[in-house]
């Protein structure tokens, strides 16, 4: 028989590995629900042209794209934004504004495998459509910070580097040069990843002279400490409006209690062309995770580009599995334990199935994780299994116990055990344990 190996860039998750990741996903989703975001589900396959229209034809090289049996050119979805844009356009008039959606699902990109980056990865996408107010941007920042704090991270462990794409564009337009703004912003996005000379070369290729490139970079760095330095350098209504918008988002973030996590970083640009206003990236404050943990921002033109009415939008997409968020949690020792968790194991000895099944059913109705034997194993084998699944309490339902109208309740951590009346177990107790009967 052949032996098959897992494909490169994909990962299996066994129960002990999946349990902590499920806890992370649940926390991210529950936090989204608390902010009023509603869950959606989306397909794994989409028309290739949706992504070509958004990112250009070169994107196809990074996709799992193919022709299906109906002759349609489709791809496994590499990101969610075009899909949700399509969904908003389809029912735009019927949807109440603002539209606040979230979803957690896998995506696929055929790219180089590296730290925190796989070919299959799982993200939670959280988006607001229909509001251009700074409060919408600030709420996305607040959601992200709240979710990370709920996972156990503190402000010393992560930082949001916040920027504004329109500030970059307006500054570039202030120079007396024919500048390709898109390429120059892409150069800014690469600033931290390349040597200074290469960075200046990229700005020069975009149309700035080398002196202008250095001046532009100096202004960005000065603006990190004082936004007023930007309007001192160049006047113009567009730049003033962009600076005022960034300040308004930061003020709203302050009111929402998350300003402390936000550092102005105008050299943070986000490489995707569809961003239009405030953008941000989350980084590991310790520097041990070198790549951005996740990012987000405003993309006000995308719905219109997909055939809808003009609709402002802002969102964020933390990777929750096969990504850098688990790395951040591991670096700071707050990643949930990789172990199984079981509240009760109901151990059956002899012909006691009806009573054992009733006990297990009653405990499950109270919301507990309960296992019982389905393999006809001996007492010792069942106890070994209960230990392997980290059962907190074992309830022994044996023939001798029932002859005495009892069950045995064993606390696994200490090994202590006692008996309880079978008709009073679990009784009216929500979580009966050894201590209730000792």
MOZIJO-V679230 format. One record per residue. N is the residue number from 1. RES is the residue in three letters. PHI is phi in whole degrees, 0 to 359 (NA if undefined). D_LAST is the distance of its C-alpha to the last C-alpha in Angstrom with 2 decimals. Layout:
n res phi d_last
N RES PHI D_LAST
N RES PHI D_LAST
This chain:
n res phi d_last
1 UNK NA 54.81
2 UNK 289 55.23
3 UNK 249 52.58
4 UNK 256 52.35
5 UNK 253 51.53
6 UNK 295 50.29
7 UNK 292 53.18
8 UNK 298 53.88
9 UNK 90 52.52
10 UNK 238 49.67
11 UNK 218 46.06
12 UNK 271 43.26
13 UNK 237 39.72
14 UNK 282 36.98
15 UNK 308 33.49
16 UNK 296 32.27
17 UNK 281 35.52
18 UNK 285 35.56
19 UNK 303 32.10
20 UNK 293 33.15
21 UNK 292 36.50
22 UNK 298 35.01
23 UNK 296 33.04
24 UNK 297 36.39
25 UNK 300 38.18
26 UNK 300 35.60
27 UNK 295 35.86
28 UNK 297 39.66
29 UNK 288 39.80
30 UNK 296 37.40
31 UNK 296 39.42
32 UNK 299 42.59
33 UNK 297 41.25
34 UNK 296 40.49
35 UNK 270 44.19
36 UNK 88 45.30
37 UNK 281 46.33
38 UNK 251 46.20
39 UNK 283 45.49
40 UNK 235 48.36
41 UNK 231 48.82
42 UNK 225 52.00
43 UNK 284 53.72
44 UNK 281 53.80
45 UNK 249 57.59
46 UNK 220 60.26
47 UNK 294 64.03
48 UNK 304 65.14
49 UNK 298 67.69
50 UNK 301 65.03
51 UNK 274 64.16
52 UNK 295 67.77
53 UNK 299 68.83
54 UNK 280 66.21
55 UNK 241 66.46
56 UNK 94 69.77
57 UNK 295 70.72
58 UNK 295 69.44
59 UNK 298 65.85
60 UNK 300 66.34
61 UNK 296 66.19
62 UNK 260 62.58
63 UNK 255 61.45
64 UNK 270 60.27
65 UNK 255 63.23
66 UNK 197 64.96
67 UNK 262 67.03
68 UNK 278 65.10
69 UNK 291 66.53
70 UNK 266 68.08
71 UNK 80 70.00
72 UNK 272 67.94
73 UNK 272 67.31
74 UNK 234 63.57
75 UNK 212 60.99
76 UNK 296 57.27
77 UNK 294 56.51
78 UNK 271 56.59
79 UNK 196 55.44
80 UNK 263 54.59
81 UNK 305 57.15
82 UNK 299 60.04
83 UNK 295 57.79
84 UNK 292 56.48
85 UNK 299 60.06
86 UNK 300 61.18
87 UNK 294 58.47
88 UNK 295 59.46
89 UNK 300 63.13
90 UNK 297 62.48
91 UNK 228 61.00
92 UNK 301 62.15
93 UNK 289 63.62
94 UNK 274 60.67
95 UNK 275 57.94
96 UNK 289 56.93
97 UNK 256 57.52
98 UNK 286 55.93
99 UNK 270 54.39
100 UNK 236 51.06
101 UNK 235 49.69
102 UNK 217 47.28
103 UNK 203 46.51
104 UNK 236 44.84
105 UNK 194 46.55
106 UNK 276 48.26
107 UNK 227 51.85
108 UNK 223 54.32
109 UNK 223 57.04
110 UNK 270 59.10
111 UNK 220 59.22
112 UNK 293 58.76
113 UNK 282 55.19
114 UNK 207 54.06
115 UNK 305 51.18
116 UNK 71 49.13
117 UNK 225 51.70
118 UNK 241 51.46
119 UNK 279 53.60
120 UNK 243 50.73
121 UNK 217 48.67
122 UNK 242 46.36
123 UNK 234 47.01
124 UNK 255 45.83
125 UNK 255 48.97
126 UNK 234 48.89
127 UNK 223 52.23
128 UNK 237 53.92
129 UNK 244 57.27
130 UNK 103 59.66
131 UNK 223 59.37
132 UNK 258 61.56
133 UNK 290 60.04
134 UNK 299 58.61
135 UNK 298 55.34
136 UNK 292 54.82
137 UNK 297 55.21
138 UNK 296 52.97
139 UNK 293 50.22
140 UNK 296 50.26
141 UNK 298 49.91
142 UNK 294 47.10
143 UNK 302 45.24
144 UNK 298 45.58
145 UNK 294 44.50
146 UNK 296 41.54
147 UNK 297 40.34
148 UNK 295 40.72
149 UNK 295 38.90
150 UNK 295 35.98
151 UNK 284 35.88
152 UNK 111 35.48
153 UNK 278 39.13
154 UNK 245 40.81
155 UNK 297 44.46
156 UNK 279 45.20
157 UNK 259 44.29
158 UNK 214 46.60
159 UNK 214 49.81
160 UNK 259 51.81
161 UNK 264 55.51
162 UNK 252 57.32
163 UNK 219 60.95
164 UNK 211 63.42
165 UNK 297 65.63
166 UNK 290 68.36
167 UNK 298 68.68
168 UNK 299 69.41
169 UNK 297 71.87
170 UNK 292 73.71
171 UNK 297 74.05
172 UNK 296 75.48
173 UNK 287 77.95
174 UNK 284 79.17
175 UNK 278 80.81
176 UNK 278 84.39
177 UNK 199 83.61
178 UNK 274 83.05
179 UNK 256 79.32
180 UNK 279 77.23
181 UNK 301 74.28
182 UNK 298 71.93
183 UNK 291 72.68
184 UNK 293 72.50
185 UNK 293 69.03
186 UNK 298 67.98
187 UNK 296 69.34
188 UNK 300 67.25
189 UNK 299 64.16
190 UNK 267 65.01
191 UNK 306 65.73
192 UNK 281 62.58
193 UNK 257 62.89
194 UNK 232 66.50
195 UNK 290 68.81
196 UNK 304 70.77
197 UNK 299 74.02
198 UNK 294 72.68
199 UNK 298 71.21
200 UNK 295 74.61
201 UNK 299 76.27
202 UNK 295 74.11
203 UNK 294 75.04
204 UNK 294 78.66
205 UNK 298 78.50
206 UNK 278 77.30
207 UNK 124 80.45
208 UNK 276 79.89
209 UNK 286 82.06
210 UNK 294 80.31
211 UNK 295 81.02
212 UNK 294 79.62
213 UNK 298 76.53
214 UNK 293 75.84
215 UNK 295 76.54
216 UNK 300 74.20
217 UNK 295 71.39
218 UNK 297 72.04
219 UNK 294 71.81
220 UNK 300 68.47
221 UNK 293 67.04
222 UNK 295 68.53
223 UNK 293 67.02
224 UNK 299 63.52
225 UNK 268 63.86
226 UNK 208 66.12
227 UNK 298 66.66
228 UNK 297 69.86
229 UNK 297 71.36
230 UNK 289 71.53
231 UNK 285 73.66
232 UNK 290 75.72
233 UNK 286 76.57
234 UNK 216 77.53
235 UNK 266 78.20
236 UNK 128 77.92
237 UNK 296 76.06
238 UNK 298 73.90
239 UNK 293 72.54
240 UNK 299 71.99
241 UNK 295 70.09
242 UNK 294 67.87
243 UNK 297 67.11
244 UNK 296 66.38
245 UNK 294 64.03
246 UNK 298 62.06
247 UNK 295 61.83
248 UNK 295 60.70
249 UNK 294 57.87
250 UNK 294 56.78
251 UNK 295 56.95
252 UNK 294 54.82
253 UNK 297 52.32
254 UNK 297 52.21
255 UNK 296 51.42
256 UNK 275 48.62
257 UNK 85 47.14
258 UNK 235 47.99
259 UNK 299 51.38
260 UNK 298 49.84
261 UNK 272 49.22
262 UNK 254 52.84
263 UNK 248 55.74
264 UNK 293 59.24
265 UNK 216 60.45
266 UNK 288 63.72
267 UNK 272 63.97
268 UNK 270 61.02
269 UNK 239 62.85
270 UNK 62 60.78
271 UNK 285 62.99
272 UNK 285 62.94
273 UNK 289 66.10
274 UNK 280 64.64
275 UNK 291 63.00
276 UNK 233 65.03
277 UNK 222 63.45
278 UNK 296 60.41
279 UNK 229 58.68
280 UNK 206 55.85
281 UNK 225 53.99
282 UNK 262 50.60
283 UNK 234 50.64
284 UNK 288 48.29
285 UNK 295 49.07
286 UNK 280 48.54
287 UNK 83 51.16
288 UNK 291 49.16
289 UNK 265 49.37
290 UNK 284 53.13
291 UNK 273 53.49
292 UNK 300 52.71
293 UNK 288 49.13
294 UNK 193 50.44
295 UNK 209 53.14
296 UNK 190 54.43
297 UNK 159 57.09
298 UNK 264 59.55
299 UNK 220 61.68
300 UNK 285 63.79
301 UNK 262 66.45
302 UNK 293 64.50
303 UNK 299 64.14
304 UNK 295 67.88
305 UNK 298 68.63
306 UNK 265 66.83
307 UNK 95 69.04
308 UNK 263 67.08
309 UNK 286 67.94
310 UNK 308 67.54
311 UNK 217 63.81
312 UNK 294 62.25
313 UNK 206 59.03
314 UNK 210 56.55
315 UNK 197 53.52
316 UNK 212 51.32
317 UNK 218 49.95
318 UNK 291 47.16
319 UNK 278 46.60
320 UNK 258 42.92
321 UNK 214 43.09
322 UNK 52 45.73
323 UNK 208 46.93
324 UNK 274 46.90
325 UNK 299 44.00
326 UNK 303 41.38
327 UNK 297 43.51
328 UNK 300 43.38
329 UNK 296 39.59
330 UNK 291 39.40
331 UNK 301 41.94
332 UNK 259 39.92
333 UNK 57 36.53
334 UNK 238 35.06
335 UNK 290 35.27
336 UNK 305 31.91
337 UNK 297 30.25
338 UNK 273 31.66
339 UNK 206 28.54
340 UNK 280 26.84
341 UNK 226 23.79
342 UNK 225 21.50
343 UNK 284 18.50
344 UNK 221 17.33
345 UNK 242 18.69
346 UNK 265 18.49
347 UNK 265 19.27
348 UNK 255 21.42
349 UNK 235 22.19
350 UNK 80 25.12
351 UNK 273 26.57
352 UNK 234 23.66
353 UNK 304 25.29
354 UNK 303 25.52
355 UNK 288 21.80
356 UNK 300 21.00
357 UNK 295 23.75
358 UNK 295 22.48
359 UNK 299 19.00
360 UNK 299 20.87
361 UNK 296 23.36
362 UNK 298 20.97
363 UNK 291 19.32
364 UNK 296 22.86
365 UNK 297 24.05
366 UNK 273 21.75
367 UNK 92 23.63
368 UNK 269 21.34
369 UNK 275 22.74
370 UNK 228 21.64
371 UNK 240 23.15
372 UNK 213 23.23
373 UNK 288 25.54
374 UNK 235 29.21
375 UNK 234 30.78
376 UNK 63 29.77
377 UNK 272 28.10
378 UNK 287 26.30
379 UNK 304 22.60
380 UNK 297 23.48
381 UNK 294 25.71
382 UNK 293 23.20
383 UNK 296 20.65
384 UNK 297 23.59
385 UNK 293 24.54
386 UNK 302 21.11
387 UNK 293 21.35
388 UNK 291 24.96
389 UNK 260 24.24
390 UNK 57 21.55
391 UNK 296 18.84
392 UNK 285 15.91
393 UNK 226 13.49
394 UNK 252 14.43
395 UNK 251 13.84
396 UNK 270 15.26
397 UNK 248 17.37
398 UNK 247 19.03
399 UNK 299 21.35
400 UNK 293 19.37
401 UNK 301 16.18
402 UNK 291 18.46
403 UNK 298 20.14
404 UNK 260 16.97
405 UNK 57 16.63
406 UNK 225 13.45
407 UNK 233 12.78
408 UNK 259 10.82
409 UNK 247 9.18
410 UNK 243 10.22
411 UNK 274 10.60
412 UNK 289 14.26
413 UNK 297 15.11
414 UNK 263 13.03
415 UNK 85 12.74
416 UNK 288 9.08
417 UNK 216 7.82
418 UNK 209 5.87
419 UNK 247 7.75
420 UNK 220 8.69
421 UNK 299 12.02
422 UNK 300 14.75
423 UNK 284 16.71
424 UNK 250 14.05
425 UNK 234 13.50
426 UNK 279 14.39
427 UNK 65 15.69
428 UNK 263 17.02
429 UNK 276 14.76
430 UNK 285 17.01
431 UNK 217 14.70
432 UNK 293 11.29
433 UNK 225 9.08
434 UNK 308 5.99
435 UNK 297 5.24
436 UNK 289 6.09
437 UNK 237 3.81
438 UNK 292 0.00
